[in-house]
Amino acid sequence: MSDEGITEADFLAAFDRIAREPDGHLVYLYFQKTLCAVSTDDSALPRVEGRRSYAAELMGLMAKGIAESGGSSRNTPVVFARREPVAIHSRVTAREFLRANPDADPTITRPE
């Protein structure tokens, strides 16, 4: 770490290291459990939603390390990979898409 203090990159690297360990897999499973929790108490809603939001944020920080480390445990977490944003350069109409992808919908007949 640098003399200037702990940086955001240091935190991200630490979460990645934790995610690659067996205990990191258990922590990730705990976050999944927290994220899926349902409260029937209306007064607890802000607290439960806050916990769920924080669990989701931490899961996002650990997702790459969890996915890349695999794991052989019967409790291996299920990780949903997030796709990277894709730049869209132009809009394509349905007709143009189907013309470029003839196998996209075999029920549509196309004029030649």
C-alpha positions, 0 to 999 in steps of 0.5 A: 500500500502507498504512504498516502493511505488506503485507496479504493483499489486496495479495497477492491483487491482485498475483496477479490482475495477474500472471494478466492478463498473457501471462506470467501465462498461462504461469505458470498453464500451468506450475502446471497441468503441476505439478498433473498430474505423476505420480511413480513414486518412492514416496520422492518422494511427500510432495515431489510432493504438496506441490508439487501442493498449492501449485500448486493453491493458486496456480492458485486465486489466479490463476483469476479473472484468467486467466478474465477476461483471455481470451488469444489464445495457442495456449497459453491455459490451461484454467480451471475456474471454481469455483462460489460456495457456495449456501445451502440452505434446506430439503431436498426429496424426489425426489418434490417435485423431480420435481413441481416440475421435470416435464421432469427425467426424461421416463421417469417418469410422474407422477400428476396 
